[in-house]
């Protein structure tokens, strides 16, 4: 059964929250405290947070599913805040692109990223934890390159992220 990508709907908020909670630790540094991750999850990855994103005029959420089961999601912010990095400021941001571990390596993430990027007219940016080698390789294979660094607040911790930009016209693998 093939993967399908579609816009997220109100009734997806619980599933989106569960995916976010299940994948957040994978995107965090290995030494990140569970308490810091739990604090972030409580304040950013609950169903009501996804409902607010769905209602936001500049945010676009997509889900990847198979057989009606949500296996991942992406969130595109068409008007993100400035990072203080000339190459990245004023670009649309892929603020989230996660798939459950059971779908890693299956093509679900690739399809989700490609469909998300198809919504962007021109360049796009994202941030990824500097220790998330798997995600960094994935984004590099898809034309993203590091242009700077940013701090990601997670509970009482401050994680170090790479800021990556994909140039317009770069091709996906």
C-alpha positions as protocol buffer text, in pm:
chain_id: "A"
residue {
  index: 1
  type: UNK
  ca { x: 0 y: 0 z: 0 }
}
residue {
  index: 2
  type: UNK
  ca { x: 157 y: 335 z: -102 }
}
residue {
  index: 3
  type: UNK
  ca { x: 208 y: 635 z: 121 }
}
residue {
  index: 4
  type: UNK
  ca { x: -25 y: 927 z: 79 }
}
residue {
  index: 5
  type: UNK
  ca { x: 37 y: 1292 z: 158 }
}
residue {
  index: 6
  type: UNK
  ca { x: -249 y: 1524 z: 240 }
}
residue {
  index: 7
  type: UNK
  ca { x: -315 y: 1846 z: 430 }
}
residue {
  index: 8
  type: UNK
  ca { x: -364 y: 1792 z: 802 }
}
residue {
  index: 9
  type: UNK
  ca { x: -718 y: 1830 z: 933 }
}
residue {
  index: 10
  type: UNK
  ca { x: -866 y: 1915 z: 1272 }
}
residue {
  index: 11
  type: UNK
  ca { x: -931 y: 1548 z: 1343 }
}
residue {
  index: 12
  type: UNK
  ca { x: -556 y: 1475 z: 1300 }
}
residue {
  index: 13
  type: UNK
  ca { x: -445 y: 1682 z: 1600 }
}
residue {
  index: 14
  type: UNK
  ca { x: -424 y: 1388 z: 1842 }
}
residue {
  index: 15
  type: UNK
  ca { x: -230 y: 1176 z: 1589 }
}
residue {
  index: 16
  type: UNK
  ca { x: 3 y: 1469 z: 1513 }
}
residue {
  index: 17
  type: UNK
  ca { x: 67 y: 1513 z: 1884 }
}
residue {
  index: 18
  type: UNK
  ca { x: 148 y: 1144 z: 1923 }
}
residue {
  index: 19
  type: UNK
  ca { x: 390 y: 1152 z: 1628 }
}
residue {
  index: 20
  type: UNK
  ca { x: 552 y: 1468 z: 1767 }
}
residue {
  index: 21
  type: UNK
  ca { x: 594 y: 1311 z: 2109 }
}
residue {
  index: 22
  type: UNK
  ca { x: 730 y: 984 z: 1966 }
}
residue {
  index: 23
  type: UNK
  ca { x: 987 y: 1155 z: 1744 }
}
residue {
  index: 24
  type: UNK
  ca { x: 1101 y: 1452 z: 1954 }
}
residue {
  index: 25
  type: UNK
  ca { x: 1368 y: 1260 z: 2144 }
}
residue {
  index: 26
  type: UNK
  ca { x: 1512 y: 1135 z: 1813 }
}
residue {
  index: 27
  type: UNK
  ca { x: 1562 y: 1495 z: 1701 }
}
residue {
  index: 28
  type: UNK
  ca { x: 1719 y: 1599 z: 2034 }
}
residue {
  index: 29
  type: UNK
  ca { x: 2081 y: 1560 z: 2143 }
}
residue {
  index: 30
  type: UNK
  ca { x: 2153 y: 1219 z: 2297 }
}
residue {
  index: 31
  type: UNK
  ca { x: 2241 y: 1378 z: 2632 }
}
residue {
  index: 32
  type: UNK
  ca { x: 1927 y: 1588 z: 2650 }
}
residue {
  index: 33
  type: UNK
  ca { x: 1746 y: 1541 z: 2982 }
}
residue {
  index: 34
  type: UNK
  ca { x: 1415 y: 1360 z: 2966 }
}
residue {
  index: 35
  type: UNK
  ca { x: 1268 y: 1631 z: 3191 }
}
residue {
  index: 36
  type: UNK
  ca { x: 1366 y: 1903 z: 2938 }
}
residue {
  index: 37
  type: UNK
  ca { x: 1211 y: 1702 z: 2654 }
}
residue {
  index: 38
  type: UNK
  ca { x: 893 y: 1644 z: 2856 }
}
residue {
  index: 39
  type: UNK
  ca { x: 868 y: 2016 z: 2929 }
}
residue {
  index: 40
  type: UNK
  ca { x: 898 y: 2098 z: 2557 }
}
residue {
  index: 41
  type: UNK
  ca { x: 641 y: 1832 z: 2468 }
}
residue {
  index: 42
  type: UNK
  ca { x: 398 y: 1967 z: 2729 }
}
residue {
  index: 43
  type: UNK
  ca { x: 427 y: 2322 z: 2597 }
}
residue {
  index: 44
  type: UNK
  ca { x: 455 y: 2265 z: 2220 }
}
residue {
  index: 45
  type: UNK
  ca { x: 339 y: 1920 z: 2106 }
}
residue {
  index: 46
  type: UNK
  ca { x: -9 y: 1876 z: 2251 }
}
residue {
  index: 47
  type: UNK
  ca { x: -322 y: 1845 z: 2033 }
}
residue {
  index: 48
  type: UNK
  ca { x: -423 y: 2204 z: 2110 }
}
residue {
  index: 49
  type: UNK
  ca { x: -87 y: 2329 z: 1978 }
}
residue {
  index: 50
  type: UNK
  ca { x: -147 y: 2150 z: 1648 }
}
residue {
  index: 51
  type: UNK
  ca { x: -498 y: 2295 z: 1634 }
}
residue {
  index: 52
  type: UNK
  ca { x: -349 y: 2644 z: 1672 }
}
residue {
  index: 53
  type: UNK
  ca { x: -100 y: 2570 z: 1392 }
}
residue {
  index: 54
  type: UNK
  ca { x: -383 y: 2455 z: 1165 }
}
residue {
  index: 55
  type: UNK
  ca { x: -563 y: 2783 z: 1227 }
}
residue {
  index: 56
  type: UNK
  ca { x: -252 y: 3000 z: 1174 }
}
residue {
  index: 57
  type: UNK
  ca { x: -260 y: 3183 z: 839 }
}
residue {
  index: 58
  type: UNK
  ca { x: 112 y: 3131 z: 764 }
}
residue {
  index: 59
  type: UNK
  ca { x: 148 y: 2765 z: 861 }
}
residue {
  index: 60
  type: UNK
  ca { x: 84 y: 2459 z: 646 }
}
residue {
  index: 61
  type: UNK
  ca { x: 74 y: 2109 z: 792 }
}
residue {
  index: 62
  type: UNK
  ca { x: 94 y: 1794 z: 586 }
}
residue {
  index: 63
  type: UNK
  ca { x: 59 y: 1435 z: 700 }
}
residue {
  index: 64
  type: UNK
  ca { x: 205 y: 1122 z: 550 }
}
residue {
  index: 65
  type: UNK
  ca { x: -14 y: 820 z: 602 }
}
residue {
  index: 66
  type: UNK
  ca { x: -62 y: 466 z: 487 }
}
residue {
  index: 67
  type: UNK
  ca { x: -384 y: 275 z: 527 }
}
residue {
  index: 68
  type: UNK
  ca { x: -535 y: 567 z: 716 }
}
residue {
  index: 69
  type: UNK
  ca { x: -259 y: 567 z: 982 }
}
residue {
  index: 70
  type: UNK
  ca { x: -68 y: 894 z: 1028 }
}
residue {
  index: 71
  type: UNK
  ca { x: 303 y: 806 z: 1019 }
}
residue {
  index: 72
  type: UNK
  ca { x: 452 y: 1155 z: 1007 }
}
residue {
  index: 73
  type: UNK
  ca { x: 398 y: 1520 z: 943 }
}
residue {
  index: 74
  type: UNK
  ca { x: 565 y: 1838 z: 827 }
}
residue {
  index: 75
  type: UNK
  ca { x: 499 y: 2197 z: 915 }
}
residue {
  index: 76
  type: UNK
  ca { x: 587 y: 2480 z: 680 }
}
residue {
  index: 77
  type: UNK
  ca { x: 597 y: 2836 z: 813 }
}
residue {
  index: 78
  type: UNK
  ca { x: 561 y: 3085 z: 529 }
}
residue {
  index: 79
  type: UNK
  ca { x: 652 y: 3384 z: 750 }
}
residue {
  index: 80
  type: UNK
  ca { x: 896 y: 3269 z: 1021 }
}
residue {
  index: 81
  type: UNK
  ca { x: 1089 y: 3500 z: 1250 }
}
residue {
  index: 82
  type: UNK
  ca { x: 1436 y: 3623 z: 1167 }
}
residue {
  index: 83
  type: UNK
  ca { x: 1738 y: 3421 z: 1270 }
}
residue {
  index: 84
  type: UNK
  ca { x: 1995 y: 3695 z: 1208 }
}
residue {
  index: 85
  type: UNK
  ca { x: 2147 y: 3496 z: 919 }
}
residue {
  index: 86
  type: UNK
  ca { x: 2126 y: 3680 z: 589 }
}
residue {
  index: 87
  type: UNK
  ca { x: 2102 y: 3366 z: 372 }
}
residue {
  index: 88
  type: UNK
  ca { x: 1814 y: 3229 z: 583 }
}
residue {
  index: 89
  type: UNK
  ca { x: 1610 y: 3531 z: 688 }
}
residue {
  index: 90
  type: UNK
  ca { x: 1298 y: 3599 z: 482 }
}
residue {
  index: 91
  type: UNK
  ca { x: 1279 y: 3235 z: 365 }
}
residue {
  index: 92
  type: UNK
  ca { x: 995 y: 2995 z: 430 }
}
residue {
  index: 93
  type: UNK
  ca { x: 1090 y: 2748 z: 703 }
}
residue {
  index: 94
  type: UNK
  ca { x: 1027 y: 2379 z: 731 }
}
residue {
  index: 95
  type: UNK
  ca { x: 991 y: 2391 z: 1107 }
}
residue {
  index: 96
  type: UNK
  ca { x: 907 y: 2021 z: 1143 }
}
residue {
  index: 97
  type: UNK
  ca { x: 947 y: 1714 z: 926 }
}
residue {
  index: 98
  type: UNK
  ca { x: 913 y: 1393 z: 1124 }
}
residue {
  index: 99
  type: UNK
  ca { x: 818 y: 1034 z: 1054 }
}
residue {
  index: 100
  type: UNK
  ca { x: 778 y: 755 z: 1305 }
}
residue {
  index: 101
  type: UNK
  ca { x: 1075 y: 518 z: 1338 }
}
residue {
  index: 102
  type: UNK
  ca { x: 872 y: 235 z: 1181 }
}
residue {
  index: 103
  type: UNK
  ca { x: 870 y: 440 z: 857 }
}
residue {
  index: 104
  type: UNK
  ca { x: 1239 y: 540 z: 857 }
}
residue {
  index: 105
  type: UNK
  ca { x: 1417 y: 435 z: 538 }
}
residue {
  index: 106
  type: UNK
  ca { x: 1089 y: 351 z: 364 }
}
residue {
  index: 107
  type: UNK
  ca { x: 1060 y: 660 z: 144 }
}
residue {
  index: 108
  type: UNK
  ca { x: 789 y: 820 z: 361 }
}
residue {
  index: 109
  type: UNK
  ca { x: 1019 y: 1100 z: 477 }
}
residue {
  index: 110
  type: UNK
  ca { x: 1145 y: 1164 z: 125 }
}
residue {
  index: 111
  type: UNK
  ca { x: 791 y: 1190 z: -10 }
}
residue {
  index: 112
  type: UNK
  ca { x: 689 y: 1417 z: 278 }
}
residue {
  index: 113
  type: UNK
  ca { x: 987 y: 1649 z: 226 }
}
residue {
  index: 114
  type: UNK
  ca { x: 938 y: 1666 z: -151 }
}
residue {
  index: 115
  type: UNK
  ca { x: 569 y: 1748 z: -113 }
}
residue {
  index: 116
  type: UNK
  ca { x: 645 y: 2009 z: 152 }
}
residue {
  index: 117
  type: UNK
  ca { x: 909 y: 2175 z: -66 }
}
residue {
  index: 118
  type: UNK
  ca { x: 668 y: 2181 z: -360 }
}
residue {
  index: 119
  type: UNK
  ca { x: 465 y: 2436 z: -162 }
}
residue {
  index: 120
  type: UNK
  ca { x: 758 y: 2677 z: -147 }
}
residue {
  index: 121
  type: UNK
  ca { x: 823 y: 2930 z: -419 }
}
residue {
  index: 122
  type: UNK
  ca { x: 1200 y: 2959 z: -410 }
}
residue {
  index: 123
  type: UNK
  ca { x: 1442 y: 2877 z: -132 }
}
residue {
  index: 124
  type: UNK
  ca { x: 1360 y: 2718 z: 203 }
}
residue {
  index: 125
  type: UNK
  ca { x: 1532 y: 2691 z: 538 }
}
residue {
  index: 126
  type: UNK
  ca { x: 1523 y: 2456 z: 833 }
}
residue {
  index: 127
  type: UNK
  ca { x: 1705 y: 2395 z: 1157 }
}
residue {
  index: 128
  type: UNK
  ca { x: 1836 y: 2059 z: 1273 }
}
residue {
  index: 129
  type: UNK
  ca { x: 2022 y: 1962 z: 1588 }
}
residue {
  index: 130
  type: UNK
  ca { x: 2396 y: 1960 z: 1524 }
}
residue {
  index: 131
  type: UNK
  ca { x: 2423 y: 1604 z: 1664 }
}
residue {
  index: 132
  type: UNK
  ca { x: 2141 y: 1460 z: 1451 }
}
residue {
  index: 133
  type: UNK
  ca { x: 2373 y: 1309 z: 1189 }
}
residue {
  index: 134
  type: UNK
  ca { x: 2101 y: 1100 z: 1021 }
}
residue {
  index: 135
  type: UNK
  ca { x: 1877 y: 1403 z: 962 }
}
residue {
  index: 136
  type: UNK
  ca { x: 2170 y: 1620 z: 850 }
}
residue {
  index: 137
  type: UNK
  ca { x: 2270 y: 1359 z: 589 }
}
residue {
  index: 138
  type: UNK
  ca { x: 1908 y: 1336 z: 471 }
}
residue {
  index: 139
  type: UNK
  ca { x: 1882 y: 1712 z: 427 }
}
residue {
  index: 140
  type: UNK
  ca { x: 2223 y: 1735 z: 258 }
}
residue {
  index: 141
  type: UNK
  ca { x: 2117 y: 1467 z: 7 }
}
residue {
  index: 142
  type: UNK
  ca { x: 1817 y: 1688 z: -65 }
}
residue {
  index: 143
  type: UNK
  ca { x: 2017 y: 2000 z: -147 }
}
residue {
  index: 144
  type: UNK
  ca { x: 2031 y: 2172 z: 192 }
}
residue {
  index: 145
  type: UNK
  ca { x: 2358 y: 2328 z: 309 }
}
residue {
  index: 146
  type: UNK
  ca { x: 2461 y: 2477 z: 641 }
}
residue {
  index: 147
  type: UNK
  ca { x: 2456 y: 2858 z: 650 }
}
residue {
  index: 148
  type: UNK
  ca { x: 2477 y: 2923 z: 1024 }
}
residue {
  index: 149
  type: UNK
  ca { x: 2375 y: 2813 z: 1370 }
}
residue {
  index: 150
  type: UNK
  ca { x: 2087 y: 2883 z: 1608 }
}
residue {
  index: 151
  type: UNK
  ca { x: 1990 y: 2801 z: 1963 }
}
residue {
  index: 152
  type: UNK
  ca { x: 1683 y: 2586 z: 2025 }
}
residue {
  index: 153
  type: UNK
  ca { x: 1536 y: 2625 z: 2375 }
}
residue {
  index: 154
  type: UNK
  ca { x: 1419 y: 2292 z: 2518 }
}
residue {
  index: 155
  type: UNK
  ca { x: 1301 y: 2322 z: 2876 }
}
residue {
  index: 156
  type: UNK
  ca { x: 1597 y: 2456 z: 3074 }
}
residue {
  index: 157
  type: UNK
  ca { x: 1842 y: 2341 z: 2808 }
}
residue {
  index: 158
  type: UNK
  ca { x: 1976 y: 2524 z: 2506 }
}
residue {
  index: 159
  type: UNK
  ca { x: 2039 y: 2296 z: 2208 }
}
residue {
  index: 160
  type: UNK
  ca { x: 2267 y: 2391 z: 1922 }
}
residue {
  index: 161
  type: UNK
  ca { x: 2112 y: 2364 z: 1577 }
}
residue {
  index: 162
  type: UNK
  ca { x: 2244 y: 2403 z: 1228 }
}
residue {
  index: 163
  type: UNK
  ca { x: 2055 y: 2643 z: 1005 }
}
residue {
  index: 164
  type: UNK
  ca { x: 2034 y: 2490 z: 659 }
}
residue {
  index: 165
  type: UNK
  ca { x: 1908 y: 2640 z: 333 }
}
residue {
  index: 166
  type: UNK
  ca { x: 1800 y: 2473 z: 12 }
}
residue {
  index: 167
  type: UNK
  ca { x: 1852 y: 2687 z: -292 }
}
residue {
  index: 168
  type: UNK
  ca { x: 1572 y: 2731 z: -544 }
}
residue {
  index: 169
  type: UNK
  ca { x: 1597 y: 2479 z: -825 }
}
residue {
  index: 170
  type: UNK
  ca { x: 1799 y: 2222 z: -630 }
}
residue {
  index: 171
  type: UNK
  ca { x: 1671 y: 1874 z: -703 }
}
residue {
  index: 172
  type: UNK
  ca { x: 1555 y: 1614 z: -457 }
}
residue {
  index: 173
  type: UNK
  ca { x: 1713 y: 1270 z: -461 }
}
